[in-house]
Amino acid sequence: MRKHPFEPGKLVAGLVMLGVALAYALDAAGEWDVRPLVLLPSAAFGLCLAGVVSALTHGLRRRRTAKRETP
């Protein structure tokens, strides 16, 4: 199996979604009272953060590749 590159943006997105899912699960179980007006914007902010992390990762990898190609 071929080794895949590390994708920090996907890691951030996954952790954000797990956090939101955990908050909703705790709310459904009655352990924590969470308003949807708090969780939905936090999920959107987390996904935007994941997009920024992905863009930065792409830029850094592109810069590193360009440095290797120039003599």
C-alpha positions in Angstrom: 0.0 0.0 0.0 1.3 3.4 -0.9 2.0 5.9 1.8 -0.3 8.9 1.8 0.8 12.4 2.7 -0.3 13.9 6.0 -3.3 16.2 5.6 -3.6 18.4 8.7 -6.7 20.2 7.3 -8.6 16.9 7.3 -7.4 16.2 10.8 -8.7 19.6 12.0 -12.1 19.1 10.2 -12.5 15.6 11.7 -11.7 16.8 15.2 -14.2 19.7 14.9 -16.9 17.4 13.7 -16.2 14.9 16.4 -16.5 17.7 19.0 -19.8 18.9 17.6 -21.1 15.3 17.4 -20.0 14.7 21.1 -21.8 17.9 22.2 -25.0 16.9 20.4 -24.8 13.4 21.9 -24.3 14.8 25.4 -27.3 17.1 24.8 -29.4 14.2 23.6 -28.5 12.2 26.7 -29.5 15.1 29.0 -26.0 15.6 30.4 -25.3 19.0 28.8 -27.7 21.7 27.6 -26.4 23.0 24.4 -28.2 25.5 22.2 -28.0 24.9 18.4 -27.2 28.5 17.9 -23.9 27.9 19.6 -22.9 24.6 17.9 -23.7 25.4 14.3 -21.6 28.5 14.1 -18.7 26.8 15.9 -18.9 23.9 13.4 -18.8 26.5 10.5 -15.9 28.3 12.1 -14.0 24.9 12.6 -14.6 24.0 8.9 -13.3 27.4 7.9 -10.3 26.9 10.1 -9.7 23.5 8.4 -9.8 25.2 5.0 -7.2 27.7 6.1 -5.0 25.0 7.4 -5.4 23.1 4.1 -4.5 26.2 2.1 -1.4 26.9 4.2 -0.3 23.2 3.9 -0.8 23.4 0.1 1.2 26.6 -0.1 4.1 25.2 2.0 4.3 22.0 0.0 4.2 24.0 -3.3 7.0 26.3 -2.1 9.1 23.3 -1.0 8.6 21.6 -4.4 9.6 24.8 -6.2 12.8 25.1 -4.2 13.8 21.6 -5.1 13.2 22.2 -8.8 15.3 25.3 -9.1 19.0 24.7 -9.6 
